[in-house]
Amino acid sequence: MTTTASPPAVSTRQHHLVGLVSAFGIGMLVAVQSRLNGELGGILGDGIPAALISFGTGLLILLIATAVVPPVRRGLGNVWRTIRRPMRGYGGLRWWQCLGGLAGAFLVATQSITVSIIGVAVFLVAGVAGQAISSLVVDRLGFGPAGPQPLTPIRIVGAMIALVAVALAVSEQLSHPDGLLLAVLPALGGVGTAVQQAINGRVARTASSDAYGAVAAGVVNFLVGFAALLLVFLVDLAFRGAPRHLPSEPWLYFGGACGVIFISAAAAVVRVVGVFVLGLGTIAGQLIASLFIDVFVPVADKPVTVPVVAGTLLALAAVAVAAVPNLRRHA
């Protein structure tokens, strides 16, 4: 009897590599969205309507996709039927696991409210701190579609390196304590991001095993987030009045499109690499995108410094520390 190599092992390893590269891309889109939503919130003078616009445009894109792509509608039907008759045990889906959009809405609102006050640097530090620690806990508790993941020393080391990397990258911008209390908001947003990625991954797996399941998870995410932001906006409108006039620059309205891409992509990628490695890849992607933005499209007259470059390289090392053991295990 002859033996042959196992194609599934090679395929799984390739999937992990693709998933890790996708995590970098997701992080870059998060950085771009933060820039767009922060600037839009500053122009409107109120972060809530800016967040509502971002979620509203994203929801519109996804509703059009749902109308023209039958597999997405079938995936949403699968989610609805599973919620109505949930399975017992780990493989089921409960109604509260469809509320990831609440965390997304909070993060987008936080972008629009705080970035123009505390700056992108402090926003990034606080958000990464919350996400890095929360992703360890989320993976350990098994919130994600991959089930419980062990809390290994290598994962803890990767999280610590990631925190040091971001702190190093923005170290020269943290000398002014004004507005640091607002950093609590993006820290909570980072905690919610890890939970959001995990439960959106469950929704995507329930909807379908292919890419359409991730799109269906995005529809659920944006529906929940838009509904929550609409309620908050109505209260904000009653107490603060209407925001300033809408800006005419079209690129300021692309935050929702960025959100559609990275929310759907994250729902698919988390099933392959897990919440923790997805989080670290997102962190590195944010740093890289911020570096390119500062070089080519600066928001202020601030040169790219050595700590920023060093922090970016250290973040890449953190991702390698956490991801390489997974790649070797599936090789």
RADAFEN-V368590 format. One record per pair of residues at least 4 apart in sequence whose C-alpha atoms are under 7 Angstrom apart, sorted by sequence separation. I is the first residue (numbers start at 1). J is the second residue. If there is no record, write none. Layout:
# RADAFEN-V368590
i = <I I>
j = <J J>
This chain:
# RADAFEN-V368590
i = <7 8 9 10 11 12 13 14 15 16 17 18 19 20 21 22 23 24 25 26 27 28 29 30 31 32 33 34 35 36 37 38 39 40 41 42 46 47 48 49 50 51 52 53 54 55 56 57 58 59 60 61 62 63 64 65 66 70 71 72 73 74 75 76 77 78 79 80 81 82 87 88 93 100 101 102 103 104 105 106 107 108 109 110 111 114 115 118 119 120 121 122 123 124 125 126 127 128 129 130 131 132 133 134 135 136 137 138 139 143 151 152 153 154 155 156 157 158 159 160 161 162 163 164 165 166 167 170 183 184 185 186 187 188 189 190 191 192 193 194 195 196 197 198 199 200 201 202 203 204 205 208 209 211 212 213 214 215 216 217 218 219 220 221 222 223 224 225 226 227 228 229 230 231 232 233 234 235 236 237 254 255 256 257 258 259 260 261 262 263 264 265 266 269 270 273 274 275 276 277 278 279 280 281 282 283 284 285 286 287 288 289 290 291 292 293 294 304 305 306 307 308 309 310 311 312 313 314 315 316 317 318 319 320 323 324 325 326 327 41 87 115 118 138 139 142 208 237 270 273 293 41 66 86 142 207 66 86 141 142 86 115 140 205 270 41 139 140 204 207 295 40 83 139 140 204 294 82 83 140 83 204 37 204 37 203 200 288 287 132 284 284 284 129 281 280 125 125 218 277 218 277 218 277 217 121 215 214 217 214 121 145 214 144 214 143 144 138 143 145 51 126 130 134 138 144 145 211 51 129 130 144 127 131 135 123 126 127 130 131 134 48 51 118 122 126 130 47 50 117 118 127 128 131 123 127 131 204 204 47 47 201 46 200 201 114 197 201 197 201 41 41 198 38 197 37 38 42 37 110 110 34 38 198 38 197 107 194 107 106 103 103 104 103 103 100 100 100 98 97 98 101 105 100 101 104 98 99 102 101 102 79 101 105 99 146 102 145 79 78 79 146 78 76 144 75 75 139 139 75 169 170 168 169 72 76 135 136 168 169 71 72 75 135 169 169 72 168 169 72 135 166 165 132 165 131 165 165 162 161 128 162 62 161 59 158 158 59 158 59 158 55 154 155 154 56 55 52 52 52 49 48 46 45 58 44 45 54 57 58 44 57 44 54 55 58 44 54 58 40 36 37 36 33 33 29 29 26 19 19 19 27 23 27 31 16 26 27 30 15 16 24 27 28 20 23 24 27 28 31 23 26 27 31 24 25 20 24 28 16 13 13 12 13 9 10 9>
j = <11 12 13 14 15 16 17 18 19 20 21 22 23 24 25 26 27 28 29 30 31 32 33 34 35 36 37 38 39 40 41 42 43 44 45 46 50 51 52 53 54 55 56 57 58 59 60 61 62 63 64 65 66 67 68 69 70 74 75 76 77 78 79 80 81 82 83 84 85 86 91 92 97 104 105 106 107 108 109 110 111 112 113 114 115 118 119 122 123 124 125 126 127 128 129 130 131 132 133 134 135 136 137 138 139 140 141 142 143 147 155 156 157 158 159 160 161 162 163 164 165 166 167 168 169 170 171 174 187 188 189 190 191 192 193 194 195 196 197 198 199 200 201 202 203 204 205 206 207 208 209 212 213 215 216 217 218 219 220 221 222 223 224 225 226 227 228 229 230 231 232 233 234 235 236 237 238 239 240 241 258 259 260 261 262 263 264 265 266 267 268 269 270 273 274 277 278 279 280 281 282 283 284 285 286 287 288 289 290 291 292 293 294 295 296 297 298 308 309 310 311 312 313 314 315 316 317 318 319 320 321 322 323 324 327 328 329 330 331 46 92 120 123 143 144 147 213 242 275 278 298 47 72 92 148 213 73 93 148 149 94 123 148 213 278 50 148 149 213 216 304 50 93 149 150 214 304 93 94 151 95 216 50 217 51 217 217 312 312 159 312 315 316 163 319 319 166 167 260 319 263 322 264 323 264 170 264 264 267 265 173 198 267 198 268 198 199 194 199 201 108 183 187 191 195 201 202 268 109 187 188 202 186 190 194 183 186 187 190 191 194 109 112 179 183 187 191 109 112 179 180 189 190 193 186 190 194 267 268 112 113 267 113 267 268 182 266 270 267 271 112 113 270 111 270 111 112 116 112 185 186 111 115 275 116 275 186 275 189 189 189 192 193 193 196 196 199 200 199 199 203 221 225 221 222 225 220 221 224 224 225 203 225 229 224 271 228 271 206 206 207 274 207 207 275 207 208 275 276 213 307 308 307 308 212 216 275 276 308 309 212 213 216 276 310 311 215 311 312 216 279 311 311 279 312 279 314 315 315 315 283 318 219 318 219 318 319 222 321 223 322 222 321 322 322 226 226 226 229 230 233 233 243 243 256 243 244 253 256 257 244 257 245 255 256 259 246 256 260 252 252 255 255 255 258 258 262 262 269 272 273 281 278 282 286 272 282 283 286 272 273 281 284 285 278 281 282 285 286 289 282 285 286 290 284 285 281 285 289 327 327 330 330 331 330 331 331>
